[in-house]
Amino acid sequence: MEVQGKIKMVGETQTFGSNGFRKREVVVTTEEQYPQHIMVEFVQDKTDLLNNYQVGQNVKVSINLRGREWVNPQGETKYFNSIQGWRIESLQEGSAPGMPPVAPAEAFQPANDLNEEDHDDLPF
């Protein structure tokens, strides 16, 4: 799955526990009729992927949805979801992803060497 949008916030790397678990969060605002602020977490060595990204950049983030079950001390079962990023890439301003750049209009020249008397032998 992927999330595309503009970076709203890049958090600092947080370290938890004695095992050195690392987590870093980024918020991406989607660009659609009703923009959504999606918080994506990067963990362990993936936290370094965010080092070269800044607020305002257009990005595409590859994500996995994670879910887990937890039973509290009172015996109640709770469920939690998270969005975990594993790749992030910058998108060029003003162009759709996967689309080649458009050549400027002045790059196209009209064909001036056409001769109406020249006939080709194409059947159509």
C-alpha positions in Angstrom: 0.0 0.0 0.0 1.0 3.6 -0.5 0.2 7.0 0.9 1.0 10.1 -1.2 0.9 13.7 0.0 2.9 16.6 1.5 5.0 16.2 4.6 3.4 18.1 7.5 5.7 17.0 10.3 8.9 14.9 10.7 9.5 13.8 14.3 12.7 13.1 16.1 13.9 9.5 16.6 12.7 8.0 19.9 14.5 5.2 21.6 12.6 2.9 24.0 13.6 0.3 26.6 16.9 -1.5 27.3 16.8 -3.2 23.9 17.2 0.1 22.0 13.9 -0.1 20.0 13.8 3.0 17.8 10.8 4.8 16.2 10.3 7.9 14.2 7.0 9.4 13.0 6.1 11.4 9.9 2.8 13.0 9.1 1.7 13.1 5.5 -1.2 15.3 4.4 -3.0 13.8 1.4 -4.0 16.1 -1.4 -7.6 15.2 -2.2 -11.1 16.7 -1.7 -11.0 16.0 2.0 -7.3 16.0 3.0 -6.2 13.5 5.6 -3.3 13.8 8.0 -1.8 10.3 8.1 0.8 9.5 10.8 3.3 6.9 9.6 5.9 5.3 11.9 9.3 4.1 10.8 11.0 1.7 13.1 14.6 0.5 13.8 17.0 1.0 10.9 14.1 2.5 8.7 14.1 5.6 10.9 17.2 6.8 9.0 15.1 6.9 5.8 13.5 10.2 7.0 16.9 12.0 7.4 16.7 13.6 3.9 13.1 14.7 4.0 11.6 18.1 5.2 8.2 19.7 5.8 6.5 20.7 2.6 8.0 18.0 0.4 5.7 15.8 -1.8 6.3 12.2 -1.1 5.1 8.7 -1.7 5.4 6.4 1.3 5.1 2.6 1.0 3.3 1.2 4.1 2.1 -1.9 5.9 -0.9 -1.9 8.2 -0.2 -3.6 11.5 -2.7 -4.7 14.1 -2.3 -6.3 17.5 -4.3 -7.6 20.4 -3.6 -6.7 24.1 -5.4 -7.9 27.2 -5.2 -5.4 30.0 -4.9 -6.3 33.7 -8.7 -6.3 34.1 -9.0 -9.0 31.4 -10.4 -6.7 28.8 -9.2 -7.3 25.2 -8.1 -4.2 23.3 -7.0 -3.9 19.7 -4.5 -1.4 18.2 -3.6 -0.5 14.6 -0.5 1.2 13.3 0.7 2.3 9.9 4.3 1.3 9.4 6.5 2.8 6.6 9.2 0.9 4.9 10.1 3.1 2.0 9.7 6.8 1.2 10.4 8.6 -2.1 10.2 12.2 -3.2 7.7 13.2 -5.9 8.5 15.9 -8.4 6.4 19.1 -8.1 3.7 19.5 -10.8 3.8 16.0 -12.4 1.9 12.9 -11.7 4.0 9.9 -10.5 4.9 7.6 -13.2 4.2 10.1 -16.0 7.1 11.3 -18.2 7.8 15.1 -18.3 5.9 17.1 -20.9 8.0 18.8 -23.5 7.4 22.6 -23.9 5.3 23.7 -26.8 8.2 25.4 -28.6 10.0 22.0 -28.9 7.4 20.9 -31.5 8.1 22.2 -35.0 5.6 22.0 -37.9 6.7 19.9 -40.9 7.4 22.4 -43.7 8.9 20.0 -46.1 5.7 18.2 -47.1 4.9 18.1 -50.8 1.3 17.4 -51.7 2.3 15.8 -55.0 4.3 13.1 -53.2 2.2 10.0 -52.9 2.9 7.2 -50.6 1.8 3.7 -51.3 0.1 3.1 -48.0 -3.4 1.6 -48.4 -5.0 3.9 -45.9 
